[in-house]
């Protein structure tokens, strides 16, 4: 069996099985294009992402992911479902109970919250092109009226709040992230386009932390991402 799709709280989830499992699992939290349905997911439909899935499976990793209510933008509902998915997979698969987390873009908003809520259950985290500041992301989109309106619709739906309250909360939020993580965190940033490195003050502070290992790569190096992820994960598997 290559993969198994199942539902939790109306949301589709997927587990990808390696031929020769090592007993280590990876939770993938995708970006805003991410989806999982009854038969497929974004990471198997996208050629570049599929190559990464195949490399991770060849390295023996069991990979799991969820639709997480679509464009969740770090909502508490999405964080809770990610925790429930972890518990389900740990119960149903033969896996070490300390997992790796690989989060891309918007998925980093959930990953950072999981670092707080799942202390002792996360082995290492890799953040790819992460959005770490909702406030900064919203400020960037404010320059583009069409995209701002679309983003606000997604945010109000994800967080179940009216627009004026939500805007007020986001623009007044205190941008503090607890960097006292109990597991290694690596940020990999692909330097393509202004947005990817015109990052928030929060992002700049985070990558300067001695606990964070930032790596910057050019777009032509993207085919090497799978090997980079594997190396990051392998480095933190000596202690079971």
C-alpha positions in Angstrom: 0.0 0.0 0.0 1.5 3.3 -1.1 -0.8 5.6 0.8 -4.0 5.7 2.9 -6.6 8.5 2.8 -9.1 8.9 5.7 -11.3 11.6 7.2 -11.3 13.3 10.6 -13.8 16.1 11.4 -14.8 16.2 7.6 -11.2 16.8 6.6 -9.2 14.4 4.4 -5.8 13.2 5.6 -3.2 11.1 3.9 -0.4 8.7 5.1 2.4 7.9 2.6 4.2 4.6 3.3 7.8 3.8 2.5 8.9 0.4 1.2 11.5 0.0 4.0 10.3 2.1 7.0 12.8 3.3 9.5 10.1 4.0 12.1 10.4 7.8 11.9 7.5 10.0 10.8 7.2 13.4 9.1 4.1 15.6 9.5 3.9 17.9 6.4 1.9 21.1 6.9 1.5 22.7 3.4 1.3 26.3 2.1 -1.8 28.1 0.9 -2.1 25.9 -2.2 -2.0 22.7 -0.1 -4.9 20.3 -0.2 -5.7 16.6 0.6 -8.8 14.9 -0.8 -10.2 11.3 -0.9 -7.6 10.1 -3.4 -4.7 12.6 -3.7 -3.0 15.7 -2.3 -1.0 18.7 -3.5 2.3 17.2 -2.7 1.6 14.2 -5.1 0.1 16.4 -7.8 3.0 18.9 -8.0 6.0 17.4 -9.8 8.6 19.1 -7.5 6.8 18.1 -4.3 6.3 14.6 -5.5 10.0 14.2 -6.1 10.5 15.3 -2.4 7.9 12.8 -1.2 9.6 10.0 -3.2 13.0 10.9 -1.7 11.7 11.0 1.8 10.0 7.6 1.3 13.1 6.1 -0.2 14.9 7.3 3.0 12.4 5.2 5.0 10.1 8.0 6.3 6.4 7.5 6.9 4.8 10.9 5.8 1.4 12.2 6.9 -0.6 15.3 6.1 -4.0 16.9 6.4 -6.2 19.3 4.4 -6.5 21.3 7.7 -9.6 23.1 6.5 -7.9 24.6 3.5 -6.5 28.1 3.9 -6.4 28.0 7.7 -3.9 30.8 8.3 -2.8 29.3 11.6 -6.3 29.0 13.1 -6.6 27.2 16.4 -9.0 24.7 14.7 -6.2 23.7 12.3 -3.7 23.4 15.1 -6.1 21.1 17.1 -6.7 18.9 14.0 -2.9 18.6 13.4 -2.5 17.4 17.0 -5.4 14.9 16.6 -3.8 13.7 13.3 -0.5 13.1 15.1 -2.3 11.1 17.9 -4.2 9.0 15.3 -1.1 8.2 13.3 1.0 7.3 16.3 -1.8 4.9 17.5 -2.3 3.3 14.1 1.2 3.1 12.6 4.4 1.6 14.0 6.3 4.8 14.5 8.6 6.5 17.0 6.4 8.9 19.0 8.8 11.9 18.4 8.1 13.1 14.9 9.7 15.6 12.4 7.6 18.5 11.1 8.1 20.0 7.6 6.0 23.2 7.1 5.9 25.4 4.1 4.7 29.1 3.8 1.4 29.5 5.8 2.0 26.1 7.3 4.7 27.6 9.6 1.9 29.5 11.5 0.6 26.1 12.6 4.0 24.6 13.1 5.1 27.3 15.6 2.0 26.7 17.7 2.6 23.0 17.6 6.1 23.6 19.0 4.4 25.0 22.1 1.5 22.5 22.4 3.4 19.3 21.5 6.6 19.7 23.6 8.3 16.3 23.9 6.6 14.9 20.8 8.5 16.9 18.0 12.0 15.7 17.1 12.9 18.5 14.7 11.2 21.2 12.5 12.1 22.4 9.1 10.3 25.6 7.9 10.4 26.2 4.1 9.8 29.8 3.0 7.9 30.4 6.2 5.2 33.0 6.9 5.9 33.7 10.6 4.1 37.0 10.9 0.5 37.3 9.9 0.7 41.1 10.6 3.6 41.6 8.2 1.9 39.4 5.6 -1.3 41.5 5.8 0.7 44.7 5.6 2.4 43.5 2.4 -0.9 42.5 0.8 -2.5 45.9 1.7 -0.7 47.3 -1.3 -2.7 45.0 -3.6 -6.4 45.7 -3.1 -7.7 42.6 -4.9 -5.4 40.2 -3.0 -6.0 41.9 0.3 -9.8 41.4 0.0 -9.3 37.8 -1.0 -6.9 37.3 2.0 -9.3 38.9 4.4 -12.1 36.6 3.2 -9.9 33.6 3.9 -8.8 35.0 7.3 -12.4 35.7 8.5 -13.5 32.3 7.4 -10.5 30.5 9.0 -10.6 32.4 12.3 -14.5 32.8 12.5 -14.3 36.5 13.2 -15.7 39.6 11.5 -13.2 41.6 9.3 -12.9 44.8 11.5 -12.3 42.8 14.7 -9.8 40.5 13.0 -7.9 43.4 11.3 -7.8 45.2 14.7 -6.5 42.1 16.4 -3.8 41.3 13.8 -2.5 44.9 13.4 -2.3 45.3 17.2 -0.8 41.9 17.9 2.4 41.7 19.9 5.0 40.1 17.6 6.7 37.9 20.1 7.6 34.2 19.5 9.0 32.1 22.3 12.4 30.9 20.9 12.9 28.5 23.7 12.1 25.5 21.6 12.8 22.1 22.9 13.8 20.8 19.5 16.0 22.0 16.6 14.4 24.3 14.1 15.8 24.9 10.6 14.6 27.6 8.2 15.2 27.1 4.5 14.5 30.2 2.4 14.4 30.0 -1.4 15.6 33.5 -2.6 13.0 34.2 -5.3 11.2 37.5 -5.7 11.0 40.4 -3.3 8.5 38.9 -0.8 10.6 35.8 0.1 13.3 37.9 1.7 11.5 41.2 2.5 10.6 39.6 5.8 9.3 41.0 9.0 11.3 42.2 12.0 10.1 39.1 13.8 11.6 36.9 11.0 14.9 38.8 11.2 15.0 38.3 15.0 14.2 34.6 14.7 16.9 33.8 12.1 19.5 35.6 14.2 18.7 33.3 17.2 21.5 30.8 18.0 18.8 28.1 18.3 17.7 28.6 14.6 19.7 27.3 11.7 18.8 29.4 8.6 19.8 28.3 5.1 19.4 30.4 2.0 19.3 28.9 -1.5 18.8 30.1 -5.1 15.8 28.8 -7.1 18.0 26.6 -9.3 18.9 24.6 -6.1 15.3 23.6 -5.4 15.8 20.1 -6.8 18.2 19.6 -3.8 15.5 20.3 -1.2 14.7 16.6 -0.6 18.3 15.8 0.2 18.5 18.9 2.4 15.4 17.8 4.4 16.7 14.3 4.8 20.1 15.6 6.1 18.3 17.9 8.6 16.1 15.1 9.9 18.9 12.5 10.0 21.0 14.8 12.2 18.4 14.5 15.0 17.7 10.7 15.1 20.6 9.4 17.1 18.5 9.6 20.3 15.3 7.6 20.1 
